[in-house]
Structure formats: structure tokens, C-alpha cells
Amino acid sequence: MSDEVPKVLVVDDSLANRVALRRLLAKLSVQVVEADGGSEALAACLDHEFALILLDVNMPGMDGFEVAACLGAEPSTRDIPIIFVTAAYSDLNQLQGYGSGAVDYIAKPINEAILLSKVKIFLELYNSKVQLKDALEQLYERNRELRIEVAERQRAEEAARHRATHDSLTGLANRALFMDRLQAAIERYRRRPLAFALAYLDIDKFKPVNDQYGHTAGDQLLIAIADRMRENTRGSDTVARLGGDEFAVIMEDAPNSELMVQRLIETLCKELQRPYTLLVDGQQITVEIGTSVGIALFPQHGKNSDLLIQSADNAMYAAKRSGSNGFLLALPSAD
């Protein structure tokens, strides 16, 4: 809660009256601000936040009713409670005062007990409002902190999940995510038959680059290969690095045609075989690699994940034995 002492504005054109009110209010824990007329009162409301205004009705120039009407017309001051202080304490004046925005009246000559009693009520209301405002601000701040904490925790959890399911070097799916996606594709096929293909890729001539130029160059090459694989596959495909220089692609929603699948792989292989520029010891070098690919279609080349992987892997090694830069379709599964 704010430790600031509540402020009370005393508005009266008579210095004697203001002094008398100031002495009475000195018995309360308030800060008194004085104004000798309506204009000064309105100016004071621009500089201070008041818990209460004690406003003389009969003043030269701008009377109390006009001052109250002006304060009530401004959003920043319309909620300040006003107690009219008047010697003309009649029903007509009361009705006029309430219509101008007053919340109460005090008749002159002022009764000390009545004044202090009424002022205490409005001070309690003001303090309660301040406490509520402080509580709401604290609640808002705590909610803001919680939102930040939750967002940071979500980002941390997301990052942890990404690290657990993606290759740290290339950012591609790792073996765990690859196996999960492969099993999910099989389960989707069983609910609604829609052919998909699995391609196993092994990079030819990668080891000589790694041996000649070092692991940093090898890592650059793997990252570049991964980038080209992303660029030349569809958003629905899963591209994974299984380890070393071995990669895999799950092509879901693949056309149910061996020829179409082979054309997709042929395009990917051509892109992967384009020369790569690497930075080694501050110097640019150009390297070329080949790609051996084995392709297996589900379910004709394997009716479960293990058999499908085995078929794609066997086809990949057969392609490698037949020469670099080639791909082969797996043989139909005997199971």
C-alpha cells in the first residue's frame, strides 16, 4: 500500500475559515492544501490527488456549485468526494449541491465533532480505494510475471523437446523422431490406405572430405546437405539424420506410383550432387559428393517399420555397390 498521506483540499475565500479548518484537520493524518477561490481550487486539482474537498458554497466570482460542476465534468476529478461548507443550509441549497456533485453538507458554524466524523468516513473510503488499487496493481504485476514465467517455461520445454527429437548439428529429425513418424505413417495407412515411401540415403565421398579437411569441414558439409534436403522435399515429408552421413526421408502422401517416387528421389539426388563451397582455415574450397539411395514403398516392401527399414537399407547398399550417384527400388517383401 502507498505510504503517502491523504490530501484534503480546503476551498474558502475567507482566510479565517481556512485556518479554522486547517486546525481541525490537524487532528487527522492528512495533508491540507488550501485554495482561496474556484480558479485556484481547479488548478490545485491538476497538481494533486485529493481524498476529499471541503468546498465553500458562497464565494465571489466562481461559487462552490460552479466549481463542483467543473470538477464533475472532468474524468480525472469527477470521483473526488465534495463536502459543501455553507452558512445557507436549506433544502434548496442541498438539492442544488447534490445536483452539482456534492456528497454531503456541513453547516457553518462548523461543529468539530461532525466535521471530523464525516471527514474520517471519506478518508476510510479513500484508504480502502488506495488499498484496492495497490492490490490490483500487485495482482496485475504478479500476473504479468507469471505470464513471463509460463512463456519462458514453455520456451524451455519446447527447446528441450526439440533437442530430444532433432539432430544437434543439422536440426533435422533424429532417429527417435524418425521412428515415431514412421510408425505414425503406418498407423495412418491402416486407418486410411494412402501409400508412402521411405528413402535411405548414404553420402558417397564424404569420408575423404572429412579426412582431408577435418571435422569442421565435414560438419559444414553435413549442414549444407541437410539444407538442400529441406529445400527439395515437401513440408509433409520427414527428413532425418540417422547418424554419421546417413539420412532418411519419409514421403507421406506419396503418389502410388513407383515411377513418381523415383522421379522425386532423382531430383533430390541431383540437387545433393551439385558442388559445395566450404570454408577451411579462412579459405574457400569446393567439394563434390555422391548419394546412394534405397527406396521402399509401404506396404509392398515391408508391412511393419522394421521390415520397411530393412528393405530400404538393403536397397541403399545395393545402390552403393552398383556405383555412386544412384538409387534402387527395394525388392518386394517376402513376409
C-alpha positions as CSV (number, residue, x, y, z in Angstrom):
1,M,0.0,0.0,0.0
2,S,1.1,3.6,-0.7
3,D,2.6,5.4,2.3
4,E,1.5,8.8,1.0
5,V,-0.7,10.8,3.5
6,P,-4.1,11.5,2.0
7,K,-4.7,15.1,0.8
8,V,-7.7,17.2,1.6
9,L,-8.4,20.4,-0.4
10,V,-10.0,23.3,1.6
11,V,-11.6,25.9,-0.6
12,D,-12.8,29.1,1.1
13,D,-12.3,32.8,0.2
14,S,-12.0,33.6,4.0
15,L,-8.5,33.1,5.4
16,A,-10.0,32.8,8.9
17,N,-12.3,29.9,7.8
18,R,-9.4,28.2,6.1
19,V,-7.2,28.5,9.2
20,A,-10.0,27.1,11.4
21,L,-10.5,24.1,9.1
22,R,-6.7,23.6,8.9
23,R,-6.5,23.4,12.7
24,L,-9.4,21.0,12.9
25,L,-8.0,18.7,10.3
26,A,-4.6,18.8,12.0
27,K,-6.1,16.2,14.4
28,L,-6.3,13.7,11.5
29,S,-3.5,12.2,9.4
30,V,-4.0,14.3,6.4
31,Q,-2.1,16.9,4.3
32,V,-4.2,20.0,3.9
33,V,-4.0,22.0,0.6
34,E,-5.7,25.4,0.6
35,A,-7.3,27.5,-2.1
36,D,-8.9,30.9,-1.8
37,G,-11.3,30.6,-4.7
38,G,-12.7,28.4,-7.5
39,S,-9.9,29.0,-10.0
40,E,-7.2,28.2,-7.5
41,A,-9.1,25.1,-6.5
42,L,-9.3,23.8,-10.1
43,A,-5.6,24.5,-10.6
44,A,-4.8,22.6,-7.4
45,C,-6.7,19.5,-8.7
46,L,-4.4,19.4,-11.6
47,D,-1.3,19.1,-9.4
48,H,-2.6,16.9,-6.6
49,E,-4.8,13.8,-6.0
50,F,-7.3,14.6,-3.2
51,A,-9.1,12.2,-0.9
52,L,-11.7,14.9,-0.2
53,I,-12.6,18.5,-1.0
54,L,-14.2,20.8,1.6
55,L,-15.8,23.5,-0.6
56,D,-17.3,26.7,0.5
57,V,-20.6,27.4,-1.4
58,N,-20.7,31.2,-1.3
59,M,-17.5,32.7,-2.9
60,P,-17.0,35.7,-5.1
61,G,-16.5,35.0,-8.8
62,M,-16.9,31.2,-9.2
63,D,-19.1,29.8,-6.4
64,G,-19.0,26.3,-5.0
65,F,-21.7,24.9,-7.3
66,E,-19.8,26.0,-10.4
67,V,-16.5,24.6,-9.0
68,A,-18.2,21.3,-8.3
69,A,-19.8,21.2,-11.8
70,C,-16.4,21.8,-13.4
71,L,-14.8,19.0,-11.3
72,G,-17.6,16.7,-12.2
73,A,-17.2,17.3,-15.9
74,E,-13.5,16.1,-15.9
75,P,-12.8,12.3,-15.8
76,S,-9.7,12.8,-13.6
77,T,-11.6,14.7,-10.9
78,R,-15.3,13.6,-11.2
79,D,-14.8,10.9,-8.5
80,I,-13.4,13.1,-5.8
81,P,-16.0,13.4,-3.0
82,I,-17.0,17.0,-2.2
83,I,-18.5,18.2,1.1
84,F,-20.1,21.7,0.8
85,V,-19.5,24.0,3.7
86,T,-22.2,26.7,3.8
87,A,-24.0,29.0,6.1
88,A,-27.2,28.9,4.0
89,Y,-28.1,25.4,5.0
90,S,-31.5,25.0,3.3
91,D,-33.3,22.2,1.4
92,L,-33.0,24.2,-1.9
93,N,-29.2,24.5,-1.4
94,Q,-28.9,20.8,-0.6
95,L,-30.7,19.8,-3.8
96,Q,-28.6,22.2,-5.9
97,G,-25.4,20.9,-4.2
98,Y,-26.2,17.3,-4.8
99,G,-27.0,18.1,-8.4
100,S,-23.6,19.7,-8.7
101,G,-21.8,16.6,-7.4
102,A,-21.6,17.1,-3.6
103,V,-21.8,14.0,-1.4
104,D,-22.6,15.9,1.8
105,Y,-23.1,19.2,3.6
106,I,-21.6,20.8,6.7
107,A,-23.3,23.9,8.1
108,K,-21.5,26.9,9.4
109,P,-20.6,27.5,12.2
110,I,-18.8,24.2,11.9
111,N,-19.3,21.6,14.6
112,E,-15.9,20.0,15.2
113,A,-17.2,16.5,16.0
114,I,-19.5,16.4,13.0
115,L,-16.7,17.7,10.7
116,L,-14.1,15.2,11.9
117,S,-16.7,12.3,11.8
118,K,-17.6,13.0,8.2
119,V,-14.1,13.5,7.1
120,K,-13.0,10.3,8.7
121,I,-15.6,8.4,6.8
122,F,-14.4,9.7,3.4
123,L,-10.7,9.1,4.4
124,E,-11.5,5.5,5.2
125,L,-13.2,5.2,1.8
126,Y,-10.2,6.7,0.2
127,N,-7.8,4.5,2.0
128,S,-9.8,1.5,1.0
129,K,-9.7,2.6,-2.6
130,V,-6.0,3.1,-2.4
131,Q,-5.5,-0.3,-0.9
132,L,-7.7,-1.9,-3.6
133,K,-5.7,0.0,-6.3
134,D,-2.4,-1.2,-4.8
135,A,-3.7,-4.8,-4.5
136,L,-4.9,-4.7,-8.2
137,E,-1.6,-3.3,-9.3
138,Q,0.3,-6.0,-7.4
139,L,-2.1,-8.6,-8.8
140,Y,-1.5,-7.3,-12.3
141,E,2.3,-7.2,-11.8
142,R,2.2,-10.8,-10.4
143,N,0.1,-11.9,-13.3
144,R,2.5,-10.3,-15.7
145,E,5.4,-12.1,-14.0
146,L,3.5,-15.4,-14.2
147,R,2.8,-14.9,-17.9
148,I,6.5,-14.3,-18.5
149,E,7.4,-17.3,-16.3
150,V,5.0,-19.5,-18.2
151,A,6.2,-18.3,-21.6
152,E,9.8,-18.9,-20.6
153,R,9.0,-22.3,-19.2
154,Q,7.1,-23.2,-22.4
155,R,10.0,-22.0,-24.5
156,A,12.4,-24.0,-22.3
157,E,10.2,-27.1,-22.6
158,E,9.8,-26.6,-26.3
159,A,13.6,-26.3,-26.7
160,A,14.1,-29.4,-24.6
161,R,11.6,-31.3,-26.7
162,H,13.3,-30.1,-29.9
163,R,16.8,-31.1,-28.6
164,A,15.4,-34.5,-27.7
165,T,13.9,-35.1,-31.2
166,H,16.3,-33.3,-33.5
167,D,19.9,-33.7,-34.6
168,S,22.0,-31.1,-32.8
169,L,24.2,-30.4,-35.9
170,T,21.8,-30.2,-38.8
171,G,18.5,-29.6,-37.0
172,L,16.9,-32.4,-38.9
173,A,14.7,-35.0,-37.1
174,N,16.9,-37.5,-35.2
175,R,16.4,-41.3,-35.2
176,A,13.9,-41.2,-32.3
177,L,11.6,-38.7,-34.1
178,F,12.1,-40.6,-37.4
179,M,10.9,-43.9,-35.8
180,D,8.0,-42.1,-34.2
181,R,7.0,-40.5,-37.6
182,L,7.4,-43.8,-39.4
183,Q,5.2,-45.7,-37.0
184,A,2.6,-42.9,-37.2
185,A,2.6,-43.1,-41.0
186,I,2.0,-46.8,-40.8
187,E,-0.9,-46.4,-38.4
188,R,-2.5,-43.8,-40.6
189,Y,-2.2,-46.1,-43.6
190,R,-4.0,-48.8,-41.6
191,R,-6.9,-46.4,-40.9
192,R,-7.0,-45.0,-44.4
193,P,-4.8,-46.6,-47.0
194,L,-2.6,-44.0,-48.5
195,A,0.8,-45.1,-49.9
196,F,4.0,-43.6,-48.6
197,A,7.7,-44.2,-49.3
198,L,10.8,-44.5,-47.3
199,A,14.2,-43.5,-48.7
200,Y,17.5,-44.3,-47.1
201,L,20.5,-42.1,-48.2
202,D,24.2,-42.6,-47.7
203,I,26.6,-39.9,-48.7
204,D,29.4,-41.1,-51.0
205,K,32.8,-39.5,-50.9
206,F,32.0,-37.9,-47.5
207,K,34.9,-39.6,-45.7
208,P,37.6,-38.2,-47.9
209,V,36.4,-34.7,-47.3
210,N,36.3,-35.3,-43.6
211,D,39.8,-36.9,-43.6
212,Q,41.4,-34.3,-45.8
213,Y,39.9,-31.1,-44.5
214,G,39.0,-32.1,-40.9
215,H,35.8,-32.5,-38.9
216,T,34.9,-28.8,-39.2
217,A,34.7,-29.1,-42.9
218,G,32.8,-32.3,-42.6
219,D,30.2,-30.7,-40.3
220,Q,29.8,-27.8,-42.7
221,L,29.2,-30.3,-45.5
222,L,26.6,-32.2,-43.4
223,I,24.8,-28.9,-42.6
224,A,24.8,-27.9,-46.3
225,I,23.4,-31.4,-47.3
226,A,20.7,-31.1,-44.7
227,D,19.7,-27.6,-46.0
228,R,19.4,-28.9,-49.6
229,M,17.3,-31.9,-48.4
230,R,14.9,-29.5,-46.7
231,E,14.7,-27.3,-49.8
232,N,14.0,-30.2,-52.1
233,T,11.4,-32.1,-50.0
234,R,7.8,-31.2,-49.2
235,G,6.5,-29.8,-45.9
236,S,4.7,-33.1,-45.2
237,D,7.9,-35.1,-45.6
238,T,10.1,-36.1,-42.6
239,V,13.8,-35.6,-43.3
240,A,16.1,-37.2,-40.7
241,R,19.7,-37.7,-40.0
242,L,20.2,-41.2,-38.6
243,G,23.9,-40.7,-37.8
244,G,27.2,-40.0,-39.5
245,D,26.5,-39.4,-43.1
246,E,23.3,-41.4,-43.3
247,F,19.9,-39.7,-43.9
248,A,16.3,-40.8,-44.4
249,V,13.2,-39.3,-45.9
250,I,9.6,-40.4,-45.1
251,M,7.5,-39.3,-48.1
252,E,3.9,-39.3,-46.9
253,D,1.0,-38.9,-49.3
254,A,3.4,-40.1,-52.0
255,P,1.8,-40.9,-55.4
256,N,1.0,-44.6,-55.5
257,S,3.4,-45.0,-58.4
258,E,7.0,-46.3,-58.3
259,L,7.9,-44.1,-61.2
260,M,6.7,-40.9,-59.5
261,V,8.5,-41.7,-56.3
262,Q,11.7,-42.4,-58.2
263,R,11.4,-39.1,-60.0
264,L,11.2,-37.3,-56.7
265,I,14.3,-39.1,-55.4
266,E,16.1,-38.5,-58.7
267,T,15.5,-34.7,-58.4
268,L,16.7,-34.8,-54.8
269,C,19.9,-36.7,-55.7
270,K,20.7,-34.2,-58.5
271,E,20.5,-31.3,-56.1
272,L,22.6,-33.1,-53.5
273,Q,25.3,-33.8,-56.1
274,R,25.9,-30.1,-57.0
275,P,29.2,-28.8,-55.8
276,Y,29.5,-27.4,-52.2
277,T,31.6,-24.4,-51.1
278,L,33.2,-24.8,-47.7
279,L,35.3,-22.5,-45.6
280,V,38.5,-24.2,-44.3
281,D,41.1,-22.1,-42.5
282,G,39.8,-18.9,-43.9
283,Q,39.9,-20.3,-47.5
284,Q,37.0,-21.4,-49.6
285,I,37.1,-24.9,-51.1
286,T,34.8,-26.7,-53.4
287,V,33.9,-30.3,-52.9
288,E,31.6,-32.8,-54.6
289,I,29.8,-35.8,-53.2
290,G,27.6,-38.6,-54.4
291,T,24.5,-40.1,-53.0
292,S,23.4,-43.8,-52.8
293,V,19.7,-44.2,-52.1
294,G,17.4,-47.1,-51.4
295,I,13.7,-46.7,-51.8
296,A,11.0,-48.8,-50.1
297,L,7.2,-48.4,-50.5
298,F,4.7,-49.3,-47.8
299,P,3.3,-52.0,-47.6
300,Q,4.7,-53.8,-50.6
301,H,8.3,-53.6,-49.4
302,G,7.6,-54.2,-45.7
303,K,4.5,-54.5,-43.6
304,N,6.0,-53.0,-40.5
305,S,8.6,-50.5,-39.6
306,D,11.5,-52.9,-39.2
307,L,10.9,-54.7,-42.5
308,L,10.4,-51.4,-44.3
309,I,13.7,-50.0,-42.9
310,Q,15.5,-53.3,-43.7
311,S,14.2,-53.2,-47.3
312,A,15.3,-49.5,-47.8
313,D,18.6,-50.2,-46.2
314,N,19.3,-53.2,-48.4
315,A,18.4,-51.3,-51.5
316,M,20.7,-48.4,-50.5
317,Y,23.7,-50.8,-50.0
318,A,22.8,-52.4,-53.4
319,A,22.8,-48.9,-55.0
320,K,26.2,-48.2,-53.4
321,R,27.7,-51.4,-54.7
322,S,26.4,-50.7,-58.2
323,G,28.2,-47.3,-58.2
324,S,27.9,-43.8,-56.7
325,N,25.1,-41.4,-57.5
326,G,22.4,-44.0,-57.9
327,F,19.2,-45.2,-56.4
328,L,17.4,-48.5,-56.4
329,L,13.9,-49.6,-55.5
330,A,13.7,-52.4,-52.9
331,L,12.6,-55.9,-53.8
332,P,9.1,-56.9,-52.7
333,S,8.9,-58.2,-49.1
334,A,8.6,-62.0,-48.8
335,D,6.7,-61.5,-45.4
